[in-house]
Amino acid sequence: MDRRTFGRVGLITSAAALALTAAASAQTPRRPAAPAPARPAAAPAATVQKVTGPRTVYWMDATTESGFAGMGAAAAAGGGGRPGLGGMMSMMRGMAAGGGGSHKLFLRFASNDGPGTPATTASHMTPPGAASENPLQLGYTAPTPGRPVPRDPSEPPPVERPKGKILLYSGCGPHVAAGQPTVIDLSKITDPATIATLSAAMSPSLGLESSIPPLPSNYKSYADGPRSQRVVEYPLTGSILGDHVVKSNAAPDINFNLGPGKDFLPPFNVTASAAAPDGSIPLTWQLNLNVRAIGLTAMGARQDGSIVMWANSARAIGWVTTASGFLTANDITKLTGDGTLLRGSTTTCTIPAEVFGPGAAGGIYNIYGYAPPTDIAFPPRPADPKVPWDIQWTTKVRYRTQHTAMLGMDMAAMGAAMGGPGAPGPQAPAAPAMPGMGGLLGRAIGGALGR
């Protein structure tokens, strides 16, 4: 077969094959193709509500002070300056009788509008009978160069740079855990890098939320006070529950109401504080309603000049640098959850015997109680996320209660021996000049750096 014939055969064969395939396809019905699986409908994108403002903010720091503090009243009884004997005895009797104590308010107004800080004025009308001065007048005077800046009452008082050794203890119980104390010998620390490392180790980051109050540098118009004094003092019977109105020349009026559970925290009623024979100091107090977190610190000095510091937990050694401040709701949850602070339901903690030893006296202890802040915004957030939320103003009320007393002394028994009633109860207000342990550690180590 020649090549031409072979080619024809190939073409015929191919054509036949195609014809047979076409015939078979015509005789055999095709199955319909399976439909493609339906794609799930895409979920509608969540609407993110647009939020603007606030243009104006108002902060109230509500503190309660009790314990070894009627030093102001004692000084007055002694004619000013150092308290006289009559004033001291009166103070002891008052503490034993459960009298005294105080609530205090520090107020801050700030706005991005208005005439500017030098000319900004504001007034706060509190509920009837709450304060002797009503309305409270706010203002601001810039510090004069060369003059000391007035101390913010919410900050711990400054302390003198210590010398010698600092002994750090922690934990509640009759005895300390193994490995205590941590000793910091300031006389042997000269390298700044070493001090910085040690400071970081002793004051670890606790991951607290930032809650910075309004400042003159952050807003166009600022006022604080009350202007007549740095804080306004209320008796223990005073209350901030009810309607509040803040007027200013910088922003629209701020109207808000503080309802049940939003008042000053009660003072700590310490029912036992006498030292045990072994030197441990069992502290017992009545349940403090509304308090959600409790921290305890103590400090004193030994004959060799060493400073002794104690806190209720090892992690609380880092917390003490902010002990005199305030905590957010998330801070409270975090610090009670990880054991840094005690839960608000706690009513007892024993300072171990090794911290101060038998016959402990001359130092002081502090009990701090915290509650979540009250946050109010106007207008309220719209329920529909498609509606923008333009916040005109916000108000924040922060709460703290603090009890300060001398170590190892049964003040009720002492007052009774002086002729006062012996029944324990809420005690007298803490003297502003009696610093707690808050901030002392950080500044002690930082002071060695010349900061």
C-alpha positions, 0 to 999 in steps of 0.5 A: 500500500502506497503512502497516499493510500495509507493516508486515505485509510487513516482519514477514513478510520478517524472519521468512522471513529468520530461517527461512532462516538457521535452515534453512541452519544446520541443514543445514551442520554447524558446525566445532568451535571451536579449543581455546584454547592451553594456558597454560604451567604456572606455575613453582613459586616458589623457596623462600627459606631462612629464615636466622637468627643468628649469635649469636656471631662470632669473627674471626682476623686472620693477618698475616705481616711481613717485610723491614726490620723486625727493629727490635724485636730490634735495639732489644733488642740496643741495650738498649732505646729506639733500636737500638744499633750492635750491634743494627743490624749484627745486624739487617742480617746477619739480613736478608741471611741470610734469617733472621727474620720473624714471623706474628701473630694478632689475635683478636676474640670477640663475642656477643649473649649472655653476661654483658656486655663487662666480664665476658666472658672467652674462651680459644683453644686453638690447634694444638699447638706453634703459639704459646708461650702456649696457650690464648690468653686474651682479655678487654677493658678499656674505655679510661680517660678521658683515656688514649690508646686502644690502637691496633688492630694491623690499622689503619695507625699514625698519621702526623704531618700533613705540610707542603709538597708531596706528589708523587704518582706511579703505575705500574710501569715504567722511566719514569712516564706523561705528566702525572705527578706530581700535585702537592698543595701543602699550604701553598697549600690553605686552603679546606676545600671545596677540600681535601675535593674534592681528597681525594675525587679522590685517594682515589676510591671503589673500591666495596669490600665492607664488612667491619667487625670486631666491636666492643664497641659492636656486641655485648653481650659482647666480648673480644679480644687475647690479653689479655697483649698486643695480638697474639700472635707466631709464628715463621715455622715456626709454623702455624695449621693444625689444630683450634681450640677457643674457649671463653667464658663467653658462648656455646657452644664454637666448634670449627673446623679450618683445612685446607691452604691456610688457613695464614699467608701466606708472607713475600715473598722479595725477590730484587732491590731495588737501584737502577739507574743511571738511578734506577729501582728494579726489584723482583723477588720469588719467587712467593708461593703462595696470594697472589691480589692484590699492591699496592706502595707507596713513600714518601720525602722530597726535600731541599726537604721534599716528600713523594714517594708512589708506588703500582703503579697510578693507581687504587691511589692511592685504594687506599692508604688501606686498604693495611694492611687486609684484602680480601674475595674479591670485593674481590680479584676487582674490584681485580685485574680493573680493574688497581688491584692486581697479580695474585698471579702477578706477581713483578716491578714497577719503580719509575720513575726519575722517582719518586726519581731516581739515588741514591734512598735514605732512603725505604721501599717496601711489598709487600702480598699478600692472600688471600680470607678463610676463612669457617666457619659452624655448623651447616652450611647445610641442603641443603633450602631448606625447612629453616631455617638457624639459625646459632649461630656464625661464624668468619672468618680474614683474611690479609695478608702485608707486606714493608717495606724501604729504597728502593734498597738491596741488603740482601743485599749489605750484609749480606754486606759486614758479614760475614753470608751473602749468600744472599737469602731470607725476611727479617726482620719489619717494625718496627711503627713503620715506617709504610707508605703506607697511610692517609698520603694520606687523613690528610695531606689530611684533616689540613689540614682539622683532622680 
